Amino acid sequence: MSQENFGFETQAIRTQLERTQYLEHSVPLYLSSSFVFEDAEDMRASFTEEKDRNIYSRFSNPNTTEFVEKICKMEGAEAGYAFATGMAAVYSTFAALLNAGDHIVSAGSVFGSTHALFTTYFPKWNIQTSYFDINKPETIESFIKPNTKILYAESPTNPAVDIIDLELLGAIAKKHNLILIIDNCFATPYIQQPIKFGAHLVVHSATKLIDGQGRVLGGVTVGSADLIREIYLFSRNTGPALSPFNAWILSKSLETLAVRVEKHCENALKVAEFLENHSKVKKVKYPFLKSHPQYEIAKKQMSLGGNVVAFEIEGGIEAGRKFLDKIKLCSLSANLGDTRTIVTHPASTTHSKLTVEERLAVSITDGLVRVSVGLETVADVINDLNQALN
């Protein structure tokens, strides 16, 4: 019975390291900073990579190896590397592949810290970024220069849950010989596999839905073996590695990813439908609502709509702040993808440092609210949102 033919859930549960002499059913923790060698020749061969074995947990560890192998199978990737946080994954992936003078073409809607990398830090090393409007995909090629090396996007986007046509990005990357990197955090590999559409690398903040319970930080990048090799060598020397303990937690979390995400999406769709019919709500964006402007693209590349709902209320920033103050059950937090429903108002919190024009350029209005729908009884979540709106 070939493991390659197993389904998604079976791969997530049954991909594991060989058992030790104790024949444990659950994979043990390998809380060791380093590993010993049998003799001088074993040590020499290990450091020259003639042997594929663990040397030091900054390089690899049995727990991180298992976690990465699971993500690779889920995403259809050849190799990967696990990081201490999602942003460590984003930064290290770019830093490993870019040189001074290179250029990035990115979707305008990216996570705030990623935006800071592109606009504040990379320019210090003569690496420039051009942003394209996700609502004008026909303009993407106009931003490509002779020194462009990477095409980058998140889909769905944060926080406005816009959808980008991954197949189109894959075709553009192939035509111009670019490295296509997709942040798949909002969708997870259960809902969407960007490699199928031409992505060379896929990045996750494992802190979000992959962990799913607000316990640990983590990140991972998977994709083609040659690119991952560059990322591995960079990370091996710079040290952003995921801890064995967090890797163990995240690997166990993947065993329930499918059943959790199914329920997240079921609840999120019900919340979105409720909000779409509420008199105090101007607009709702959820990928699997037919009113979403990229609904057909979402249905093409996603199997479910995800757990994040964005909606707009009247009254701008002050109305958004008052709405948060009225929330009773849901959490006010900067995280998402938790078992607990989380509500944020980007214009007064996560994106408050942007100008109004900068926010509007990435679909963040003053009244935009983002809800990361959790696993509670959905009627209770809806009742809390309803009383806060009223």
C-alpha positions in Angstrom: 0.0 0.0 0.0 1.8 3.1 -1.3 1.8 6.1 1.1 1.9 8.4 -2.0 -1.7 7.3 -2.8 -3.0 8.2 0.6 -5.5 11.0 1.0 -4.8 14.4 2.6 -5.9 13.5 6.1 -4.1 10.2 6.1 -0.9 11.9 4.9 -1.2 14.4 7.7 -1.7 11.7 10.4 0.5 8.9 9.1 3.6 10.8 7.9 5.9 10.3 10.8 9.5 9.4 11.7 10.5 5.9 12.3 9.7 4.7 15.8 12.4 4.4 18.4 13.2 1.2 20.3 10.3 2.1 22.6 7.7 1.8 19.9 5.9 4.9 20.8 2.6 5.6 19.1 3.0 9.4 19.1 6.2 10.9 17.8 8.5 11.9 20.7 10.1 15.3 21.3 13.7 15.6 20.3 14.8 18.4 22.6 18.5 18.3 21.8 20.6 21.1 20.5 23.1 18.8 18.8 23.6 15.2 17.8 26.6 12.9 18.4 28.7 10.9 15.9 29.9 7.3 15.9 33.5 8.1 15.0 35.7 10.6 13.1 34.7 9.3 9.7 31.0 9.5 10.5 31.5 13.1 11.7 33.5 14.0 8.5 30.9 12.5 6.2 28.1 14.3 8.0 29.7 17.7 7.7 30.5 17.2 4.0 26.9 16.1 3.5 27.9 12.7 2.2 25.5 11.5 4.9 22.1 12.9 5.3 21.7 13.1 9.1 21.1 15.5 11.9 24.1 17.5 13.1 22.7 20.5 14.9 19.1 21.6 15.5 19.8 25.0 13.8 20.3 22.9 10.6 17.7 20.2 11.1 16.0 18.2 13.9 13.7 15.1 13.7 10.7 17.1 14.8 11.2 19.9 12.2 11.9 17.4 9.5 8.6 15.6 10.1 6.7 18.9 10.1 8.3 20.0 6.9 7.7 16.6 5.2 4.0 16.9 6.0 3.7 20.4 4.6 5.6 19.3 1.4 3.1 16.4 0.8 0.1 18.7 1.4 1.4 21.4 -0.9 2.9 19.1 -3.6 6.4 20.5 -2.9 9.8 18.9 -3.3 11.5 20.3 -0.2 11.1 22.9 2.6 12.5 24.6 5.6 10.8 25.5 8.9 11.3 28.9 10.7 10.7 30.4 14.1 7.9 32.7 12.8 6.0 33.4 9.6 7.9 36.6 9.1 11.2 34.8 9.5 10.0 32.6 6.7 9.1 35.6 4.5 12.4 37.5 5.2 14.7 34.5 4.9 13.1 33.3 1.6 13.6 36.7 0.0 17.0 37.4 1.5 18.3 34.0 0.4 17.3 34.6 -3.2 17.9 38.3 -3.8 21.1 40.3 -4.5 21.7 44.0 -4.5 20.1 45.5 -7.6 17.3 43.0 -7.9 13.7 44.0 -8.2 10.4 42.6 -6.8 6.9 42.9 -8.3 4.4 42.4 -5.5 0.6 42.6 -5.0 -0.2 45.9 -3.2 -2.1 44.0 -0.5 0.5 42.3 1.7 0.9 41.8 5.4 2.1 45.0 7.2 5.5 43.5 8.2 6.1 42.3 4.6 5.3 45.8 3.4 7.9 47.2 5.9 10.5 44.8 4.5 9.8 45.9 0.9 9.7 49.7 1.7 12.0 50.2 4.7 14.7 47.5 4.8 15.3 46.1 1.4 15.9 49.5 -0.2 18.9 49.8 2.2 20.5 46.9 0.2 19.4 48.4 -3.2 16.5 46.0 -3.6 13.4 47.7 -4.9 9.7 46.7 -5.0 6.9 47.8 -7.3 3.3 47.2 -6.3 0.5 46.2 -8.7 -3.2 46.7 -8.0 -4.8 43.3 -7.5 -8.0 44.7 -9.1 -6.0 45.5 -12.3 -4.2 42.2 -13.1 -3.8 43.4 -16.7 -1.2 45.9 -15.5 1.1 43.4 -13.8 3.5 42.9 -16.7 4.0 46.7 -17.0 5.8 46.6 -13.7 8.3 44.0 -14.7 11.9 45.3 -15.4 15.0 43.6 -16.7 16.2 43.2 -13.1 12.9 41.8 -11.7 13.6 38.5 -10.0 10.5 37.7 -7.9 6.7 37.9 -8.4 4.9 37.8 -5.0 1.4 37.8 -3.7 -0.9 36.7 -0.9 -4.3 35.1 -1.8 -6.6 35.6 -0.1 -5.2 39.0 1.0 -4.9 40.4 4.5 -7.2 42.0 5.7 -9.6 42.6 2.8 -9.8 39.0 1.5 -9.3 39.9 -2.1 -8.4 37.0 -4.5 -5.6 36.9 -7.0 -5.7 34.6 -10.0 -2.8 32.2 -9.3 -3.0 30.6 -12.7 -2.4 34.1 -14.3 0.5 34.8 -12.0 2.0 31.4 -12.9 1.8 32.2 -16.6 3.4 35.6 -16.1 6.2 34.2 -14.0 6.9 31.5 -16.6 6.8 34.0 -19.5 9.3 36.3 -17.8 11.4 33.7 -16.0 10.5 35.0 -12.6 10.3 33.2 -9.2 6.7 33.1 -8.1 6.2 33.1 -4.4 2.8 32.8 -2.8 1.8 33.4 0.8 -0.8 30.7 1.4 -1.4 31.5 5.0 -5.1 32.4 4.8 -6.0 29.4 2.7 -3.8 26.6 4.1 -2.8 23.7 1.9 -6.1 22.0 2.6 -8.0 24.7 0.7 -5.4 25.7 -2.0 -2.1 24.5 -3.4 -0.4 27.3 -5.3 2.2 25.0 -6.8 -0.5 23.5 -9.0 -0.9 26.9 -10.6 2.8 27.6 -11.2 4.2 28.8 -7.9 7.8 28.0 -7.2 7.6 28.6 -3.5 4.8 28.7 -0.9 5.1 30.5 2.4 3.1 30.0 5.6 2.8 31.6 8.9 2.2 28.4 10.8 1.2 30.5 13.8 -2.2 30.9 12.2 -4.5 28.1 11.0 -1.8 25.5 10.9 -1.4 25.7 14.7 -5.0 26.8 15.0 -5.1 27.2 18.7 -3.0 30.3 19.4 -0.2 28.4 21.1 3.1 28.7 19.3 4.8 30.7 16.6 6.2 29.1 13.4 6.7 29.5 9.7 7.6 27.3 6.8 8.6 27.7 3.1 8.2 24.8 0.7 8.8 24.4 -3.1 11.3 23.4 -5.6 14.4 21.7 -4.2 16.9 24.0 -5.9 15.4 27.1 -4.4 14.9 25.5 -1.0 18.6 24.6 -1.1 19.5 28.3 -1.3 17.1 29.1 1.5 18.4 26.3 3.7 22.0 27.4 3.3 21.1 31.0 4.1 19.0 30.0 7.2 21.6 27.5 8.4 24.0 30.3 8.7 21.7 33.1 9.9 19.7 31.0 12.5 16.0 31.6 12.1 15.2 27.9 12.7 12.0 26.6 14.2 12.4 25.1 17.7 11.9 21.3 18.0 9.1 21.8 20.6 7.1 24.2 18.3 7.7 21.8 15.4 6.3 18.9 17.4 3.2 21.0 18.3 2.7 22.1 14.7 3.1 18.6 13.3 0.4 17.3 15.7 -1.8 20.3 14.7 -1.6 19.2 11.0 -3.3 15.9 12.0 -6.5 17.9 12.7 -6.1 20.6 10.0 -8.7 19.2 7.6 -11.5 18.8 10.2 -10.7 22.2 11.8 -10.6 24.1 8.5 -13.9 22.5 7.3 -15.7 23.8 10.4 -14.0 27.2 10.3 -15.2 27.6 6.7 -18.7 26.4 7.5 -19.0 28.9 10.3 -17.4 31.7 8.3 -19.9 31.3 5.4 -22.8 31.5 7.9 -21.3 34.6 9.4 -20.8 36.2 6.0 -24.4 35.4 4.9 -25.7 37.0 8.2 -23.6 40.1 7.7 -24.6 40.5 4.1 -28.2 40.9 5.2 -27.6 43.2 8.2 -28.9 46.8 7.8 -25.8 48.3 9.5 -23.4 46.6 7.2 -22.5 48.4 3.9 -20.5 45.6 2.2 -19.3 42.1 3.0 -16.3 40.3 1.4 -16.0 36.6 1.7 -14.5 34.5 -1.2 -17.4 32.1 -1.4 -20.1 34.7 -1.4 -21.4 35.2 -4.9 -21.2 39.0 -4.3 -17.4 38.8 -4.0 -15.8 40.5 -7.0 -13.4 37.5 -7.6 -15.9 34.8 -6.7 -15.3 32.8 -9.9 -11.5 32.9 -9.4 -11.9 31.8 -5.8 -14.1 28.8 -6.8 -11.5 27.9 -9.4 -8.5 27.7 -7.1 -9.9 27.2 -3.6 -12.0 24.3 -2.3 -13.5 26.3 0.5 -13.8 30.0 1.3 -11.5 30.2 4.3 -12.2 31.5 7.8 -11.8 35.3 7.4 -14.7 37.6 6.7 -14.2 41.3 6.0 -17.1 43.8 6.2 -17.6 47.5 6.2 -19.8 49.5 8.6 -21.0 53.1 8.4 -19.3 55.8 10.5 -15.6 55.4 9.7 -12.8 54.9 12.2 -14.8 56.0 15.3 -17.6 53.6 14.4 -15.1 50.8 14.0 -13.6 51.5 17.5 -17.1 51.7 19.1 -17.9 48.3 17.4 -14.9 46.7 19.0 -15.8 48.1 22.4 -19.3 46.5 22.2 -17.9 43.0 21.4 -18.5 40.6 24.4 -17.8 37.0 23.3 -15.3 37.4 20.5 -11.6 38.2 21.1 -9.9 41.5 20.2 -6.5 40.3 19.1 -3.9 40.7 16.4 -3.9 37.0 15.6 -6.1 34.9 13.3 -6.9 31.3 12.6 -7.5 30.5 16.2 -10.3 28.3 17.6 -11.6 31.5 19.1 -13.3 34.1 16.9 -11.1 37.2 16.6 -12.3 40.7 15.6 -10.0 43.5 14.4 -10.5 47.0 13.0 -7.4 47.5 10.7 -7.7 51.3 10.2 -7.3 52.0 13.9 -4.9 49.2 14.7 -2.8 47.1 12.3 -2.8 49.6 9.5 -3.2 52.8 11.4 0.3 54.0 10.4 -0.7 54.1 6.7 -2.2 57.2 5.2 -5.9 57.1 4.1 -4.8 56.9 0.5 -2.4 54.0 1.2 -5.1 52.1 3.0 -7.7 52.7 0.3 -5.2 51.5 -2.3 -5.3 48.0 -0.7 -9.1 48.0 0.0 -8.9 49.0 3.7 -11.6 51.5 4.3 -12.0 53.4 7.6 -15.0 51.2 8.5 -13.5 47.8 7.5 -13.7 45.1 10.1 -11.9 41.7 9.8 -13.3 38.7 11.5 -11.3 35.5 11.9 -14.2 33.1 12.5 -13.4 30.4 15.1 -14.9 27.1 16.1 -17.5 28.2 18.6 -21.2 27.6 18.2 -21.8 29.8 15.2 -25.1 31.2 16.5 -23.2 32.6 19.5 -20.7 34.4 17.3 -23.5 35.8 15.1 -25.4 37.0 18.2 -22.3 38.8 19.5 -21.7 40.5 16.2 -25.3 41.4 15.9 -25.5 43.0 19.4 -22.3 45.0 18.7 -23.6 46.3 15.4 -27.0 47.3 16.9 
